[in-house]
Amino acid sequence: MANKTANEEKVKITKESFKRSLRIFKYIKPYIGVFTIGLFFLFVTGATALAFPKLMGNMIDASKETSIDDINRIALILLVVFIFQSIASYFRIYTFSYVTEKALGKMRLDVYQHVIKLPMTFFSSRRVGELNSRISSDVELLNTTFTITIAELLRQIIIIIGGIIFLSTISGKLTLGMLSIVPVVAISAVIFGKYIKGFSKQTQAKIAESNVIVEETFQGIANVKSFANERFEITRYANDIKEVVSLAIKGAKWRGAFASFIIFCIFGSIVAVVWYGAILVQGGELSIGELISFILYTVFMGASIGGIAAQYAQVQKAIGATENLMDLLDENAEEINTQESKSIKINGDIEFSNVSFNYPSRKDVTVLSDVSFSAKSGQLIAVVGPSGAGKSTIASLLFRFYDSKSGSIKIDNKLVTDYAITELRNEMAIVPQDVILFGGTIQENIAYGKPNAALEEIKRAAEQANAKEFIEKFPEQYDTIVGERGVQLSGGQRQRIAIARAVLKDPSILILDEATSSLDSESEKLVQNALEKLMKDRTSIVIAHRLSTIRKADKILVLENGQIKESGTHEELIAYEKGTYKHLSNLQFEIS
């Protein structure tokens, strides 16, 4: 099941949450001039909207008391007002959209840049779907809020305040009568809004959870189909959708009840205004034109008051989305240098001294315990042992995906923590068991090891990785699209692309994480041959299941329960009759 995400928490507009959400305005600050112009046009649209009821009332009174010229003059003024409102509306929408797109574009980039620099500890506790939702859905919600919601909210406030002022000038008695309904509506809005918000948040969280199911299913579609689990996944998704529908329907009931109540209050007040206004007209205290103006102002204000509840709910969502994004930006990132910089060059001497480690998400499980070993530059060190012994963790610590709990790790007699992370990782490369390729071309995937590499360099790297032959058989050769995660290529082909990527990077330290364990014999031979070329004259850490691939290693480390139980060459370890290495070797020999 999905972990509880930030979306599932109720978002309340408190002083602290509001203050925190204001941080988003730093993205608007560079465009404050354009934003101010947008606010000016917003004020103009509100003012022209307020002028309409007044002028309509004047026109009706003019039809009874003055000449046709006065009626024409008022009609002309109304036309000018509408023109001004149309122009102002255009510039209001354009300026707010301009500022919002610029600001949120920068915010999207900042969030992505920050998230991609976060340590592996962060990614090990988050789902890809959740992070994608933060960067896309939450920012899109803010887009709607800034381009539409805030503008409409401010416009409605202008209409309400301006409307009350104009109503007071027409008739104080009618105004007091009409405003008596406002506290009832406001209190009801708060009560109903609380329930509606709860259902809205639950629905939003459930939708996010169902989206994660879709994403996981499509990412692992090969597993789904190979296990014939389409029915299981459909049932799982259908159950989530049922909950989404159920919550949405419950929310709709509350929204419907709220809307009905508001409509009753608004139209009830209009009827009351017309009734009382008619009495005042009959008594000579009010003209028909003034009554019409009053009614129009009441309708305008009623619509604005009714709309504020929806706008307020949208603002609540926006504050929640902002908090989610600020939570991401507040995470401590690694000190990654994303600018071009002069690389250091290391020899590749490695030393682990009494290293112990447990993953942050499993603090009660010790993965490595008091591990010590060394490797000289150019040596091949093999790490073997049963699954879960901690073999891949050694690679993670070298790359500083995580830092050790105790002990020290040195490269060239210098602590890895004293190197800049970018410099350190630039001198290392990994060829994993499960190669993940990006959905572009073969050329782009190989060039990932050196983004500014020329095509000739890429071709030489492919040749050294025994990949040139199969690449050049494709009609589009290096421009061949590999598909999502490299699905258009076989496992052996993907491995050789990964090796070419590592060749192009030319690292001082190479890590091979069970790089041939999932290949057939023919592919393994080609890949193993490419790996031998790649390992030449560089320090190599080979994590292996197949012991036949590491017999020439300078040193073999046998890990068991997070500790090094045996260490030596193949000949030394195979001679130890009761050793784990001898036992593993015999098992593989029997199986083969």
C-alpha positions in Angstrom: 0.0 0.0 0.0 1.1 3.6 -0.6 2.7 5.5 2.2 0.7 8.3 3.6 1.6 11.4 1.6 1.4 15.0 2.3 -1.7 15.2 0.3 -3.6 13.1 2.8 -3.1 15.6 5.6 -5.8 18.2 6.2 -4.6 21.6 5.2 -5.9 24.4 7.4 -5.3 28.1 6.8 -3.4 29.0 9.9 -1.1 31.9 10.5 1.9 29.6 10.2 0.7 27.9 7.0 -0.3 31.2 5.4 3.1 32.7 6.3 4.9 29.7 4.9 2.9 29.8 1.7 3.9 33.4 1.1 7.3 32.1 0.3 6.0 31.4 -3.2 5.8 35.2 -3.8 9.6 35.3 -4.1 9.0 33.8 -7.6 6.6 36.6 -8.4 8.9 39.3 -7.1 11.0 39.6 -10.4 7.7 40.4 -12.2 6.2 42.6 -9.6 5.8 45.5 -12.1 3.7 43.4 -14.5 1.8 42.0 -11.5 1.0 45.5 -10.3 -0.3 46.4 -13.8 -2.5 43.3 -13.6 -3.9 44.4 -10.3 -4.7 47.8 -11.8 -6.6 46.2 -14.6 -8.3 44.0 -12.0 -9.5 47.1 -10.1 -10.7 48.6 -13.4 -12.8 45.5 -14.2 -14.3 45.6 -10.7 -15.0 49.4 -10.9 -16.6 49.1 -14.3 -18.8 46.2 -13.1 -20.0 48.4 -10.2 -20.8 51.3 -12.6 -23.2 49.1 -14.6 -26.1 48.9 -12.0 -25.9 52.6 -11.3 -26.0 53.6 -14.9 -28.9 51.2 -15.6 -30.9 52.8 -12.8 -30.2 56.3 -14.1 -31.3 55.2 -17.6 -34.6 53.9 -16.3 -35.2 57.1 -14.3 -34.2 59.2 -17.3 -36.9 57.5 -19.4 -39.6 59.0 -17.2 -38.2 62.4 -16.4 -35.8 63.6 -19.1 -35.3 63.7 -22.9 -34.1 61.1 -25.3 -30.7 62.9 -25.4 -30.1 62.0 -21.8 -31.0 58.4 -22.4 -28.6 58.3 -25.4 -25.9 59.9 -23.3 -26.2 57.3 -20.5 -26.4 54.5 -23.1 -23.1 55.9 -24.7 -21.5 56.0 -21.2 -22.6 52.3 -20.7 -21.0 51.4 -24.1 -17.7 53.1 -23.1 -17.8 51.3 -19.7 -18.2 47.9 -21.5 -15.3 48.7 -23.9 -13.1 49.7 -20.9 -14.1 46.5 -19.1 -13.4 44.3 -22.1 -9.9 45.9 -22.6 -9.2 45.7 -18.9 -10.3 42.1 -18.8 -8.0 41.2 -21.6 -4.9 42.8 -20.0 -5.8 41.4 -16.6 -5.9 37.9 -17.9 -2.8 38.3 -20.0 -0.7 40.0 -17.2 -1.7 37.5 -14.5 -1.0 34.6 -16.9 2.3 36.1 -18.0 3.5 36.5 -14.4 2.1 33.1 -13.3 3.7 31.1 -16.2 7.1 32.8 -15.7 7.0 32.4 -11.9 5.8 28.8 -11.8 8.1 27.8 -14.7 11.0 28.9 -12.5 9.4 27.1 -9.5 9.1 23.9 -11.5 12.7 24.1 -12.4 13.8 24.9 -8.9 11.8 22.0 -7.4 13.2 19.6 -10.0 16.7 20.8 -9.6 16.4 20.5 -5.8 14.8 17.1 -5.8 17.3 15.6 -8.2 20.1 16.7 -5.8 18.4 15.1 -2.8 20.2 12.1 -1.3 19.2 8.4 -1.8 17.8 8.3 1.7 15.0 10.6 0.4 14.2 8.6 -2.7 14.2 5.3 -0.7 11.2 6.6 1.3 9.2 8.2 -1.5 7.4 6.9 -4.5 8.0 8.2 -8.0 4.3 8.9 -8.6 4.1 11.1 -5.5 7.1 13.2 -6.5 5.8 13.5 -10.1 2.5 14.7 -8.6 4.2 17.3 -6.5 6.1 18.7 -9.5 3.2 18.5 -12.0 -0.2 18.5 -10.2 0.6 20.8 -7.3 2.3 23.4 -9.6 -0.6 23.2 -12.0 -3.0 23.8 -9.1 -1.0 26.9 -8.2 -1.2 28.0 -11.9 -5.0 27.9 -11.7 -5.0 29.7 -8.4 -2.8 32.6 -9.6 -4.3 33.0 -13.0 -8.0 32.6 -12.1 -8.7 32.1 -8.4 -6.9 35.1 -6.8 -8.0 37.4 -9.5 -11.6 36.4 -9.1 -11.4 36.5 -5.3 -10.1 40.0 -5.4 -12.6 41.1 -8.0 -15.4 39.7 -5.9 -14.1 41.5 -2.8 -14.0 44.7 -4.8 -17.6 44.2 -5.9 -18.9 43.3 -2.4 -17.2 46.3 -0.8 -18.1 48.7 -3.6 -21.6 47.3 -3.7 -22.2 48.0 0.0 -21.0 51.6 -0.5 -23.3 52.2 -3.5 -26.2 50.4 -1.7 -25.8 52.7 1.3 -26.0 55.8 -0.9 -29.2 54.5 -2.5 -31.1 53.4 0.7 -29.8 52.8 4.2 -33.0 50.9 5.2 -32.8 48.5 2.3 -29.0 48.0 2.8 -29.4 47.0 6.5 -32.2 44.6 5.6 -30.1 43.0 2.8 -26.9 42.7 4.9 -28.7 41.0 7.7 -28.5 37.8 5.7 -24.7 38.0 5.3 -23.7 36.7 8.8 -26.0 33.7 8.3 -24.4 32.9 5.0 -20.9 33.4 6.3 -21.3 31.1 9.3 -23.0 28.5 7.1 -20.1 28.7 4.6 -17.5 28.0 7.4 -19.5 25.0 8.7 -20.3 23.5 5.3 -16.8 24.4 4.0 -15.2 22.3 6.7 -17.0 19.2 5.7 -16.6 19.8 2.0 -12.8 20.4 2.5 -12.5 17.1 4.3 -14.2 15.1 1.5 -12.2 17.0 -1.1 -8.8 16.1 0.6 -9.8 12.5 1.0 -10.8 12.3 -2.6 -7.6 14.0 -3.8 -5.5 11.6 -1.7 -7.4 8.5 -3.0 -7.0 9.7 -6.6 -3.2 10.1 -6.0 -3.1 6.6 -4.6 -5.0 5.2 -7.6 -2.6 7.1 -9.9 0.4 5.4 -8.2 -1.2 2.0 -9.0 -1.5 3.0 -12.7 2.1 4.1 -12.8 3.5 1.1 -11.0 1.4 -1.3 -13.2 2.6 0.3 -16.4 6.2 0.5 -15.3 6.1 -3.2 -14.4 3.8 -4.3 -17.2 6.2 -7.2 -18.1 5.8 -8.6 -14.6 2.0 -8.1 -14.7 1.7 -10.0 -18.0 4.2 -12.7 -17.1 2.3 -13.5 -13.9 -1.1 -13.1 -15.7 -2.1 -10.6 -13.0 -4.1 -8.3 -15.2 -7.2 -9.3 -13.3 -5.5 -8.6 -10.0 -4.4 -5.2 -11.1 -7.8 -4.3 -12.5 -9.4 -5.4 -9.3 -6.9 -3.3 -7.2 -7.5 -0.3 -9.3 -11.3 -0.8 -9.4 -11.4 -0.9 -5.6 -9.6 2.4 -5.4 -11.8 3.9 -8.0 -14.9 2.8 -6.1 -13.6 4.6 -3.0 -12.9 7.7 -5.1 -16.4 7.6 -6.5 -17.9 7.0 -3.0 -16.0 9.9 -1.5 -16.8 12.2 -4.4 -20.5 11.4 -4.2 -20.5 12.2 -0.5 -18.7 15.4 -1.2 -21.2 16.2 -3.9 -24.1 15.8 -1.4 -22.6 18.3 0.9 -21.7 20.7 -1.9 -25.3 20.4 -3.2 -26.7 21.1 0.2 -24.4 24.1 0.6 -25.3 25.4 -2.9 -29.0 25.0 -2.2 -28.8 26.8 1.1 -26.8 29.7 -0.5 -29.2 29.9 -3.4 -32.2 30.0 -1.0 -30.5 32.8 1.0 -29.5 34.8 -2.0 -32.8 34.6 -3.9 -34.7 34.9 -0.6 -32.9 38.2 0.1 -33.6 39.4 -3.5 -37.3 38.7 -3.0 -37.2 40.5 0.3 -35.4 43.5 -1.2 -37.9 43.7 -4.1 -40.8 43.5 -1.6 -39.4 46.1 0.8 -38.2 48.3 -2.1 -41.6 48.3 -3.7 -43.1 49.6 -0.5 -40.5 52.4 -0.4 -41.2 53.3 -4.0 -44.9 53.3 -3.2 -44.1 55.7 -0.3 -42.0 58.0 -2.5 -38.8 57.2 -0.6 -37.2 55.5 -3.6 -37.4 55.8 -7.4 -37.9 52.9 -9.7 -34.5 53.4 -11.2 -32.9 53.4 -7.8 -34.7 50.2 -6.9 -33.5 48.5 -10.1 -29.9 49.7 -9.3 -30.3 48.3 -5.8 -31.5 45.0 -7.1 -28.7 44.7 -9.6 -26.1 45.5 -6.9 -27.7 42.9 -4.7 -27.5 40.3 -7.4 -23.9 41.2 -8.1 -23.0 41.0 -4.5 -25.0 37.7 -4.0 -23.1 36.1 -6.8 -19.8 37.3 -5.4 -20.6 36.1 -1.9 -21.7 32.8 -3.3 -18.5 32.5 -5.3 -16.2 33.3 -2.4 -16.8 29.9 -0.8 -15.5 28.1 -3.9 -12.6 30.5 -4.3 -11.7 30.1 -0.6 -11.7 26.3 -1.1 -9.4 26.7 -4.0 -7.0 28.9 -2.0 -7.0 26.2 0.7 -5.9 23.7 -1.8 -3.3 26.1 -3.2 -1.9 26.6 0.3 -1.7 22.9 0.8 0.1 22.5 -2.6 2.5 25.3 -1.7 3.3 23.6 1.7 3.9 20.3 -0.2 6.3 22.0 -2.5 8.0 24.0 0.3 8.5 20.7 2.1 10.4 19.4 -0.9 12.5 22.6 -1.1 13.3 22.4 2.6 14.8 18.9 2.3 18.6 18.9 2.7 20.1 18.4 -0.7 23.6 17.0 -1.6 26.2 19.6 -2.6 26.0 18.8 -6.3 27.9 21.0 -8.7 25.8 21.3 -11.8 28.2 23.7 -13.6 31.1 22.7 -15.8 34.2 22.3 -13.6 37.7 21.0 -13.9 37.7 17.4 -12.9 40.2 15.9 -10.4 42.0 12.7 -11.3 42.3 10.0 -8.7 44.5 6.9 -8.8 41.9 4.6 -7.4 43.3 3.3 -4.1 40.4 2.2 -1.9 40.4 1.5 1.8 37.5 0.5 4.0 38.3 0.6 7.7 35.9 -0.9 10.3 32.9 0.3 8.3 29.4 -0.4 9.8 26.2 0.6 8.1 22.4 0.3 8.3 19.9 1.9 6.0 18.0 4.9 7.5 14.7 3.2 6.7 15.8 0.0 8.6 17.8 1.3 11.5 17.4 -1.9 13.5 19.0 -4.0 10.7 22.8 -3.9 10.5 23.8 -4.4 6.8 27.6 -4.1 7.2 29.4 -4.7 10.4 33.1 -3.8 10.9 34.0 -4.3 7.3 37.7 -3.7 6.4 39.5 -4.2 3.1 41.8 -2.3 0.7 42.4 -2.2 -3.1 45.4 -0.8 -4.9 45.0 1.2 -8.0 44.3 -1.1 -11.0 43.4 -4.1 -8.9 40.3 -6.2 -9.4 38.4 -6.9 -6.1 35.5 -9.3 -6.2 32.7 -9.4 -3.6 30.7 -12.6 -3.3 28.2 -14.0 -0.9 24.5 -14.9 -0.4 21.7 -12.5 -1.3 21.3 -9.8 1.4 24.8 -10.1 2.6 25.6 -6.4 1.9 27.5 -6.6 -1.4 25.7 -3.8 -3.2 25.8 -1.7 -0.1 29.6 -1.4 -0.6 29.0 0.1 -4.0 26.4 2.5 -2.5 28.9 3.7 0.1 31.7 4.3 -2.4 29.3 6.5 -4.5 28.3 8.2 -1.2 24.6 7.4 -1.9 24.7 6.9 1.9 27.4 7.6 4.5 28.7 4.9 6.8 27.4 4.7 10.4 31.0 4.2 11.7 34.5 3.6 10.4 36.0 5.3 7.5 36.2 5.0 3.7 39.2 6.5 1.9 40.1 6.9 -1.7 43.8 7.7 -2.4 44.3 8.0 1.4 41.6 10.8 1.6 38.3 10.4 3.2 35.4 10.2 0.7 33.6 12.8 2.8 36.4 15.2 2.0 35.8 15.0 -1.7 33.1 17.1 -3.4 30.4 14.6 -4.3 30.4 15.6 -8.0 34.2 15.3 -8.3 34.1 11.9 -6.6 31.3 10.5 -8.7 32.8 11.8 -11.9 35.7 9.5 -11.3 33.5 6.4 -10.8 31.2 4.4 -13.0 28.8 1.5 -12.4 27.5 -1.2 -14.7 24.4 -2.6 -12.9 22.6 -5.9 -13.3 19.3 -4.1 -14.2 20.4 -1.5 -16.7 18.0 1.4 -17.0 18.2 3.2 -20.3 16.4 6.5 -21.1 13.8 6.6 -23.8 15.9 8.4 -26.4 18.4 7.1 -29.0 21.4 4.7 -28.5 23.7 7.7 -29.1 22.1 9.7 -26.3 22.2 6.8 -23.9 25.9 6.1 -24.5 26.7 9.8 -24.3 25.1 9.9 -20.8 28.6 8.9 -19.7 30.0 12.1 -21.2 27.3 14.4 -22.5 29.6 16.6 -24.6 31.2 13.6 -26.4 31.6 13.7 -30.2 30.0 10.9 -32.3 33.4 9.4 -33.1 34.1 9.0 -29.3 30.7 7.4 -28.9 31.5 4.9 -31.8 34.8 4.0 -30.3 33.2 3.4 -26.9 30.6 1.2 -28.6 33.3 -0.8 -30.3 35.2 -1.4 -27.1 31.9 -2.5 -25.5 31.3 -5.1 -28.3 28.2 -3.1 -29.1 29.2 -1.6 -32.5 28.1 -4.7 -34.5 24.5 -4.9 -33.3 24.1 -1.1 -33.3 25.1 -0.9 -37.0 22.7 -3.6 -37.9 19.8 -1.3 -37.0 18.6 0.8 -40.0 19.0 4.0 -38.0 22.2 2.8 -36.2 23.1 5.2 -33.4 19.9 7.2 -33.9 17.8 4.1 -33.1 15.2 4.8 -30.4 15.6 2.3 -27.5 12.1 2.8 -26.1 10.9 3.3 -22.5 13.6 1.9 -20.2 15.3 0.3 -23.2 12.6 -2.2 -23.9 13.4 -2.3 -27.7 16.8 -3.9 -26.8 17.7 -7.3 -25.4 19.3 -7.7 -22.0 22.7 -8.3 -23.5 22.4 -5.3 -25.7 21.3 -3.1 -22.9 24.3 -4.3 -20.8 26.7 -3.4 -23.7 25.2 0.0 -24.0 25.8 0.5 -20.3 29.4 -0.7 -20.7 29.9 1.7 -23.6 28.6 4.5 -21.4 31.2 3.6 -18.7 33.9 3.3 -21.3 33.1 6.8 -22.5 33.3 8.1 -19.0 36.7 6.6 -18.5 36.5 6.3 -14.7 39.3 5.6 -12.3 37.1 3.3 -10.2 34.7 0.9 -11.9 31.9 -1.0 -10.1 30.2 -4.0 -11.7 27.1 -5.0 -9.8 26.3 -8.6 -11.0 26.5 -7.3 -14.6 26.3 -10.7 -16.3 24.1 -12.7 -13.9 20.9 -12.4 -15.9 22.3 -13.0 -19.4 22.3 -16.1 -21.6 25.6 -17.8 -22.3 26.2 -16.1 -25.7 25.4 -12.6 -24.4 27.5 -13.3 -21.2 30.5 -14.1 -23.3 30.3 -10.9 -25.3 29.6 -8.8 -22.2 32.3 -10.5 -20.2 34.8 -9.8 -23.0 33.7 -6.1 -23.0 34.0 -5.9 -19.3 37.6 -7.3 -19.3 38.6 -4.5 -21.7 36.8 -2.0 -19.5 38.5 -3.1 -16.3 42.0 -3.0 -17.7 44.2 -0.4 -15.8 41.5 0.8 -13.5 40.4 -0.2 -10.0 37.4 -2.5 -10.3 34.9 -3.8 -7.7 33.0 -6.7 -9.0 29.9 -7.9 -7.2 29.2 -11.4 -8.5 27.0 -14.4 -8.2 28.8 -16.4 -10.9 32.1 -17.3 -9.4 33.5 -18.4 -12.8 33.7 -14.7 -13.8 36.0 -13.7 -10.9 38.7 -16.3 -10.8 41.3 -13.9 -12.0 40.5 -11.3 -9.3 43.4 -10.0 -7.3 41.3 -10.4 -4.1 38.0 -12.0 -3.4 35.9 -10.9 -0.4 33.3 -13.3 0.9 30.5 -11.4 2.7 28.1 -13.2 5.0 25.6 -11.4 7.3 27.3 -8.1 6.7 30.8 -9.3 7.7 33.9 -10.4 5.7 34.2 -14.0 6.5 36.9 -14.9 4.0 39.4 -13.0 1.9 42.0 -14.1 -0.7 42.6 -15.2 -4.2 40.5 -17.9 -5.9 43.2 -20.5 -5.3 43.5 -19.6 -1.7 39.8 -19.7 -1.0 39.0 -22.8 -2.9 41.7 -24.6 -0.9 39.7 -23.9 2.3 37.5 -27.0 2.5 35.0 -25.7 5.1 34.9 -22.2 3.7 31.8 -20.4 2.3 33.5 -19.7 -1.0 34.3 -23.4 -1.5 30.7 -24.2 -0.6 29.3 -21.7 -3.1 31.7 -22.9 -5.8 30.6 -26.5 -5.3 27.0 -25.5 -5.5 27.5 -23.7 -8.8 29.5 -26.6 -10.1 26.8 -29.1 -9.3 24.1 -26.8 -10.8 26.1 -26.3 -14.0 
